[in-house]
Amino acid sequence: MSLSTVFLITGANRGIGLALTGKLLVRVNTTVIATIRSVATDVTELERLPIAAGSRLMLTTLSSTSDASGAAMIQELSAKGVTHIDTIIANAGWAHDYQPCLTTSVGELRSTFEVNTVGPVKLFQAAFPLLQKSACAKFILISSILGSIGAVEGKEPSLAYGASKAAANYLVRKVHFEHEDIVTLAVHPGWLKTGMGQGFADVVGVPEPTGNLEQSIDGILAQINVAFKTTTSGSFVSYDGTIIPW
C-alpha cells in the first residue's frame, strides 16, 4: 500500500462523504478508508461504487462519541497493512435541532459538540501516527459557513451547530501552526440537499438547498489539491476557493 495515495473519510456512507468516496475511488492507485458509525450501518451504496485499477475501498467503523473507537480503528488499519494516511477528510457531522440562542438546550449543545468538535480532535489524535508517515499529510475539515463568526449577520437559528463548527475550525488553525509538516484546511461545501442541508432549509422556510452536490465535491477536491503550507493551509475556504472569515 506504500505506492497508493491513502484517504480516510469519516461519515462516508451518505451525502458528502459518499460522494467524495465515489470521486476518489475512480482515481488510479488510490485507497479510500471509508468510516461508518457501526457495523449495522447500511453500506450498500458504498459497495456499489466503481473502483479504478489499483484502487481499493476499505470499510471500518468509527464512532465520534466513543473515546476508544479511534485507537481501535487505527490498530485495525495497521493490522490490515495500512502504513500511512495522506489525507484525512473529517466529514462526519451532526445537526439534530436548529434553534436560536434562547431555546437551544444544554443537551443539544453537548451532543452537537461531541460529534462536530470533539470528534475531529479525537480523530486527529488517533490517526496522527499514520498521518505523520505521509510525504504530504493533510487534515481537512468539512465545515460550514454557519461556523464563521465573522459571517454572522442574521437570525438563522443555528447556535449548537454553528458554535460547534466554529470550535472545530479552531482545531484546523491550531494544527496548522503546531505541526509544520501537516497541511490543514476547513472547507465550506455549500448549502447542499443532504439530510442536514434539507433540515436547515425546512427550519428557515426554504423549499430546498440551492447548492449542487457535483460542483461541491469537485470544488472540495480542488481545494484539497491546491492546499499546501505555502498556499491555503490553516485557512477557511468555500468549495469555490473563496476565503471565509473565521
N, C-alpha and C positions, 0 to 999 in steps of 0.2 A: 504493500500500500504506500510505500515511500515515494513512488512516482506519481501518485494520484493526488489531485487537489481535493482537500477534505473540508467540507462544510458541515456544520452542525446547526440545525434549525429546530427551535422549540415551537410547540403548538402547530405541528406540521400536518395534521390530519384534515384541516379545513381552512377556508378563507385564504388569507395572505400566505400563511405557512404552506398550504398545499400548492398554491400557485408558484411560489418560489421554488419549492422542491421540484415541481414539474419542469420549470425552466432550466434548473441546474442539471437535472438528470440527462437532458439531451446534449449536454456538453460532453465531449470525449474525456476519458480518464479522470472522471470526477466521482468522488464518493460523497454521498449525502447521508448524513446521520440524521434521521427524522425522529424527533421525540414525540411521544404521545403520553397522555396523562396516566393511563393504566392499561393493563392487558385486556380490559373489557372495551377499550375504545375501538370503534369501527375503523378499520384501516383499508376497507375495500377500494376506495378511490386512490389511495397511495399505491396499493399493489397493482393497480391498472396502469400506472404511469409508464410511458415508453422510456427506455433506457438506452443511451448511446453506447457504442463499442468501448469497452474498457472501463465503463462506469458501473456504479453499484449503489443500491439503496440499502441502508441498514436501519432497522427499526429498533427503538429502545424506549423504555419508559422513564419519565422524569416528572415528578410531582413538585410543583412550586411551593407547596405547603409542607413538604417533608424535609427535615434537616439532614436526613441520611441519604436521600434519593440521589443527589448529585454525585456523591462519592461512590455510591454503588454503581451508578451509570458509567463513570469513568473506569472503574475496576472492570466492569463487563466489557467495555470497548477495548481496553488494553488486552484483555484475555482473548479477544477476537482479532487481534493483530493491528489495531489502530495505534500508530506510533506518534501521530501528531494531528493537530487540528489547525487548519489555516484560517478559517473564518467561522466565527460564531454569530449567528443571527438570533438574537433574543426576541422572539416574536410572540411567544405566549402572553396573553393578556386577559384581563377580566374587567368587565363593567356590568354590574348587576342592576344598579338602580341610579339613574341620573337625577340628582336632587340638588337644590340650592343650599347655601350655607346654613340657613335656618333649620332645615328639615333633614339634613344628612345625618344619619345615625353614626354613633361611635363604632358600632359593629360593622357597618358598611365601610367606614374608613379603614378599620383594621384588616378586613378581608381583602379589600382592594389593594392596600399597600403590601400585603403579604404576597400577592401574586405579581403585581406590576413593579414593585420596588425591591422587596426582599428577594424575590425570585431571581432576577438578574444578578444581584450581588452574590447569591449562593452559587449560581451557575458559573460566574466568572471565577470565583474562588476554587470551585471543584475542578473546572476544566483548565485552570492555569498551567499545570504541569505539561499537558499536551499542547496547549496553545503556545507556550514559550519554545517549543521544539520546531515551530514553523519558521521558515525563512522570511515570511511576510505575514505575521499574525494580525488579524483584525477582529475586533469585538464590536458588533453592530447592534444597536437597539432600534427596534421598530417602535417609534414613539408616537406622538400626536401633537398637533398644533394646540390642542386643548391643554397641553402641559407647558405651554410657553407663557411665562409670567408677563413678559413684555407685550404679548399679543392680546392679553385680556382687555377687552373694551366693551363687552356686552354682558347680558344677564343669563347666558346659557347655563342651565343647571348641570354643572359638571364638577362639583367640588372634589369628591373622592377620586374620580378617575383623573381629573386634571392635576391635582396635587400629587398623586402617585406617579404620574408620568414626569412631572417636574423634578421630583426626587430622583427618579431613575436617570433623568438627563444629567443630574449632578454626578452620578456614578461615571457616566461616559466622559465627562470633562475631567474628573479626578484621575481616572485610569490613564487618560492621555498624558497627563503630566507626571504621574507616578511611575509609568513604565515606558521607557524611551523606545522599546522595540515593539510596542503594541499600538496599532492604529485603532482609533475608536471613532464612532460616528453615531449620532442619533438621527433617525430618518422619519419624517412625517410622510406616510404613504398616500395621503389624500383622504377624502371622505368617500369611502367605498361601500358598496352594497354587500357587506358581510353581516353576520349576526349583530355585532356591536354597532356597526355603522347604521343599520336599519333601526336598531333600538333607539339610537340618539335622534334619528330622523323622526321617529314616532313621537318622541318627547317634545321636540321643537316644532312639530306640526308641518313637517315637510314630507311629501309623498315618498321620496326615496333619495338616497345619497346621489350626489352629482358626479362622482369620480368614476373613472374607467379602470377596471382591475388590470387589464392587459397593459395599459400605458403605465400604471403604477408599478407593476412588477418589473417591467423593462427599465423604468426610471430608477427604482431602488437598486437594481443590479448595476446600473450605470454609475450611480453614486458610490457604490462599494468599490467598483473597479478603479475609480479615479482617486479614491481616498488613500493618501499617504501622509506621513509625518510632515512633509513639506507642502501639502496642499490643504485638505479639509479635515484632517484628523482633529478630534476634540471639538468638532462643530455640530450644530443642529441645522439640518438642511431638509428641504422638501424633496420629494422624489424627482422634481424637475430641476434641482440644483439651487433653488432659491435659498439663501441663508435666512433662517428663522431666529428671531431674538430669543434669548433664554427666558 
